[in-house]
Amino acid sequence: MEAKLKELKTAWDVFRDTRDNEVIPNFFAGKVAKAKAVGGGIQKERFAKISSMVDELLTMT
């Protein structure tokens, strides 16, 4: 279970860093299309993976 938690933290860190360093700055810079592309592309995939990992961890306990 510890390995799964570490994997979840790594996935969350990547998601958070992209959100904070790409999505939000692009949005506020008026580059809404770029923010949407990242947010609706790779970030959407990452969030789905994170959600799946959380569900898996919850069934382990």
N, C-alpha and C positions, 0 to 999 in steps of 0.2 A: 504494500500500500504506500510505503514511503516513496518508492520510485514513481508511482502514479502522481503523488502530490508534487513531486519535483517537476515532473513533466507538465503538470497543470500550471505551476508557477512560471515555468519558462514560457509556455504558450501565452499566459496572461501578460507577462512582461513585454513580449513582442507586440501583442495587441495594444497595450497601453502606450508603449513608446511610439508606435505608428500613429495612434490617435492623437497623442500630444504633440508630435513633431511634424506630422504631415496633414492629417485631416483637419484638425482645428485651425492651425495657422493658414492653410489654404482657404478655408471657409472665410476667415476674417480678413484675408487679403483680397477677397472678391473672386477667388478662383474656385467658385462653387462647383463647376463641372469636374475639376480635378479632385476636389474633396469628395464628391459623390462617386467618382470612379474608384478611388481607393476605398472609401467607406462601403460601397456596394459590391466591391470585388473581393480583394484579398481579405479585408477586414470581416466581411460577411462570412467567408469561409473559416476564418480563424475563430470567430465567435461561435459558429456552429460546432467546431471542434471542441472549444472550451465547454460549451453546454453539454455536449456528449460526454466529456470527461467527468464533469461534475455529476451527471446522472449515474455514470458507472461507479464513481466513488461512493455515492449515496447508497447504492445497492450492495456495496461491500460491507457496510457497517451494520 
